[in-house]
Amino acid sequence: MKPVTRFLLLGKIDSDFGTELVVADSAAGRLLRVAAQEPPADPAPRWLQIEHLLADADPDPARPEQFSAKLVATLPRLPKTRYLRRLLGSLRSSESMPPLFLPGPSVAYSRFDGTSPSLAVLGLNEPVVFGSASGPMLGFRWSEISHQLPLADGALPGAASLKPAMSPRQWKSVMGTVPRFALAAFSAPSDGYCKKWVIALY
């Protein structure tokens, strides 16, 4: 099978399922969760070479975007910032639906039927970071309502020490820019629930 280079690594999810790669399929305009035999160690965003991409025959209803791949390798060419923003903008979820399509900070596993995506690109309005008992949270406005989602480890290095309302200058000192997009995902089920969390900021 000829290697495909239309895929862009956007983030990684580590769980009891192993490491899943969150990948944008730029040709089909969709997000995928890809399990690879040897996940690449290089950080996102990266162009990927993927061979033998196969949809799971019996996908998890809470993760309908599941695929497996025999080979996943990063390519030396990095995506340009302008292209990345345009791609994320084309994948951005509509604010007519809740973040990750179902209401609430977590969703009972029994509610999933395979028709609701487990991945979403959220456009950020007035993003802030604040601490909580469970760790750093990302706050943002969504359809004129304030939302808060936990930040996964690695989504924003040093987030635990950041002040709640960061100025554009503070964001730039941490990321180089104010983030425009959040890559959100449902976690693996725990105690019968899948929680929403942010795994990457762009």
NUFILO-296671 format. One line per field, with one value per residue (C-alpha): x, y, z; residue number from 1; residue in three letters. Coordinates in pm, whole numbers, plus 50000, padded with zeros to 5 digits. Each point is the difference from the previous one (the first is absolute). Example, Ala and Ser with C-alpha at 12.3 -4.5 7.8 and 13.67 -1.06 7.14 Angstrom:
BEGIN
u <- 51230;50137 .
v <- 49550;50344 .
w <- 50780;49934 .
pos <- 1;2 .
code <- ALA;SER .
***
This chain:
BEGIN
u <- 50000;50139;50080;49754;50129;49676;49979;50094;50070;49818;50032;50033;49779;50156;49753;49931;49952;50364;50111;49752;50106;49750;50045;49842;49927;50046;49861;49675;49957;49965;50168;50124;50118;50282;50159;50344;50229;50282;49867;50247;50168;50018;49764;49702;49933;50175;49928;49971;50066;49734;49985;49717;49742;49698;49676;49926;49754;49822;50063;49941;49670;50173;50286;49851;50307;50219;50255;50307;50316;50292;50248;49990;50309;50056;50130;50271;49784;49789;49662;50000;49812;49765;49910;49950;49761;49807;49967;49890;49752;49847;49964;49862;49679;49688;49904;49640;50094;50170;50377;50050;49634;49851;49925;50190;50366;49971;49758;49877;50153;49655;49893;50246;49868;50278;49832;50156;50365;50254;50228;49937;50185;49863;50041;50118;49853;50178;50193;50117;50175;49925;50076;49757;50017;50040;50256;50019;49688;49946;49716;49844;49673;49793;49673;50009;50025;50312;50144;50288;50184;50297;50337;50164;50363;50216;49722;50158;50335;50017;49623;49981;50199;49815;49774;49624;49955;50298;50065;50101;50358;49988;49856;50276;50265;49868;49890;50134;49644;49648;49843;49720;49897;49973;50010;49753;49931;49804;50218;49986;49708;50056;49729;49756;50073;50215;50122;50072;50352;50229;50300;50159;49983;50074 .
v <- 50000;50337;50229;50284;50342;50195;49948;50253;49905;50240;49829;49680;49831;49763;49772;49639;49946;50095;50302;50130;50258;50274;50059;50241;49842;50308;49829;49878;50291;49786;49911;49649;49809;49779;49715;49912;49710;50247;50355;50273;50191;50332;50270;50140;50160;49774;49858;49624;49710;49737;49652;49746;50228;49790;50091;49782;49726;50041;50359;50123;50196;50276;50016;49957;50153;49699;49879;49781;50028;49772;50284;50361;50217;50374;50188;50268;50275;50187;50160;50372;50207;50149;49658;49856;50279;49963;49624;50037;50267;49762;49732;50235;49890;50211;50191;49894;49677;49956;49943;49636;49985;49875;50228;49986;49965;49620;49757;49659;49727;49849;50311;49939;49821;50062;50297;50276;50091;49965;50270;50367;50316;50286;50362;50193;50329;50177;49692;49998;49744;49942;49742;49755;49711;49760;50208;50288;50090;50189;50251;50148;50142;49770;50125;50284;49749;49951;49649;49834;49686;49833;50018;49664;49956;50163;50210;50316;49951;50197;50053;49918;50316;50240;50278;49967;50291;50008;50305;49958;50071;49714;49761;50096;49935;49645;49905;50272;50107;50011;49663;50008;49636;49720;49634;49830;49631;49759;49802;49625;49899;50015;49903;49985;50352;50154;50348;50282;50137;50216;49816;50278;50374;50176 .
w <- 50000;49901;50298;50054;50104;50032;50376;50266;50360;50235;50338;50199;50257;50254;50179;50089;49627;49939;49799;49746;49744;49918;49629;49754;49663;49784;49689;50159;50245;50311;50329;50076;50308;49872;50195;49867;50085;50068;50052;49896;50281;49814;50132;49812;49761;49749;49658;50013;49770;50069;49851;50020;50165;50091;50175;50301;49913;50335;50111;50352;49997;50198;49745;49651;49833;50089;49746;50019;49793;49937;49961;50115;49955;50017;49699;50022;49844;50259;49919;49941;50259;49742;49861;50350;50099;49677;50051;50362;49897;49744;50272;50266;50170;49977;50313;49941;50182;50339;49998;49894;49893;50331;50299;50327;50107;49985;49837;50113;49786;49952;49804;49717;49694;49749;49833;50213;49925;50280;49858;49927;49901;50209;49898;50306;50118;50287;50124;50361;50220;50367;50264;50157;50246;49707;49809;49750;49804;49676;50006;49686;49867;49781;49855;50256;50288;50213;49986;50182;49891;50172;49828;49939;50100;49735;49845;50146;50175;50322;50012;50371;50086;49769;50122;49934;49759;49770;49790;49635;50111;50254;49742;49760;50264;50042;49648;49776;49918;50141;49911;49747;50017;50257;49903;50233;50050;50212;50240;50051;50225;50375;50249;49711;49866;49727;50083;49761;49998;49788;49861;49791;49939;49671 .
pos <- 1;2;3;4;5;6;7;8;9;10;11;12;13;14;15;16;17;18;19;20;21;22;23;24;25;26;27;28;29;30;31;32;33;34;35;36;37;38;39;40;41;42;43;44;45;46;47;48;49;50;51;52;53;54;55;56;57;58;59;60;61;62;63;64;65;66;67;68;69;70;71;72;73;74;75;76;77;78;79;80;81;82;83;84;85;86;87;88;89;90;91;92;93;94;95;96;97;98;99;100;101;102;103;104;105;106;107;108;109;110;111;112;113;114;115;116;117;118;119;120;121;122;123;124;125;126;127;128;129;130;131;132;133;134;135;136;137;138;139;140;141;142;143;144;145;146;147;148;149;150;151;152;153;154;155;156;157;158;159;160;161;162;163;164;165;166;167;168;169;170;171;172;173;174;175;176;177;178;179;180;181;182;183;184;185;186;187;188;189;190;191;192;193;194;195;196;197;198;199;200;201;202 .
code <- MET;LYS;PRO;VAL;THR;ARG;PHE;LEU;LEU;LEU;GLY;LYS;ILE;ASP;SER;ASP;PHE;GLY;THR;GLU;LEU;VAL;VAL;ALA;ASP;SER;ALA;ALA;GLY;ARG;LEU;LEU;ARG;VAL;ALA;ALA;GLN;GLU;PRO;PRO;ALA;ASP;PRO;ALA;PRO;ARG;TRP;LEU;GLN;ILE;GLU;HIS;LEU;LEU;ALA;ASP;ALA;ASP;PRO;ASP;PRO;ALA;ARG;PRO;GLU;GLN;PHE;SER;ALA;LYS;LEU;VAL;ALA;THR;LEU;PRO;ARG;LEU;PRO;LYS;THR;ARG;TYR;LEU;ARG;ARG;LEU;LEU;GLY;SER;LEU;ARG;SER;SER;GLU;SER;MET;PRO;PRO;LEU;PHE;LEU;PRO;GLY;PRO;SER;VAL;ALA;TYR;SER;ARG;PHE;ASP;GLY;THR;SER;PRO;SER;LEU;ALA;VAL;LEU;GLY;LEU;ASN;GLU;PRO;VAL;VAL;PHE;GLY;SER;ALA;SER;GLY;PRO;MET;LEU;GLY;PHE;ARG;TRP;SER;GLU;ILE;SER;HIS;GLN;LEU;PRO;LEU;ALA;ASP;GLY;ALA;LEU;PRO;GLY;ALA;ALA;SER;LEU;LYS;PRO;ALA;MET;SER;PRO;ARG;GLN;TRP;LYS;SER;VAL;MET;GLY;THR;VAL;PRO;ARG;PHE;ALA;LEU;ALA;ALA;PHE;SER;ALA;PRO;SER;ASP;GLY;TYR;CYS;LYS;LYS;TRP;VAL;ILE;ALA;LEU;TYR .
***
